[in-house]
Amino acid sequence: MLVARGIFQLAARRGVHTTRILASTAPAAADASSGDNLILNFSLPAASIYRNKPVASVVIPGLAGEYGVTKNHSPVIAELKAGVVQIVHETGQAPEKFFVSGGFALTHANSVTDIAVVEAAKLEDIDAEEVPKIYAEAMKDYNAAAEGSKEKVEAQIEVEVAKSLAGALGVALT
């Protein structure tokens, strides 16, 4: 199976500054008895964004479609596509949004949801002006690669992630 280069790695490879990749911003572990809340664990390979964090809900960009999770949600395992994870910390608040390049989400019967991603960045930290440049370079690579080659597949993944990022930011691509 091919592992996609992430949009953030792609940007770095192309020498384009697009975002600040998150370091650990995890608060101290919360008590697992969260009242009416879902418990969220949101992790990168080397750091946790949230660990045992009580939240009202999470919207997840599943490969089969976007879906929301609240306390007492049915157990589900989903592969994530490039898109936006939206975390509502308290009912009625605007969601905190993270762009992810893919990953997995597991919602357990005990109202705990684990989200594991390779890359994540707060949507507000991404420089939207750079996204069309990333997309154009990915399209150039895609068009130049031989049909059926590893390079063609990797470039196609880069194009799709760039499209998802543009959609999340409301950026038009040409």
Buried (B, 14 or more C-beta within 10 A) or exposed (E): EEEBBBBBBBBBEBEBEBBEBBEEEBEEEBEEEBEEBBBBBBBBEEBBBBBBBBBBBBBBBBEEEEBEBBBEBEEBEBEBBBBBBBBBBEEEEEBBBBBBBBBBBBBEEEBBBBBBBBBBBBBEEBBBEBBBBBBBBBBEBBEEBEEEEEEBBBBBBBBBBBBBBBBBBEBEBE
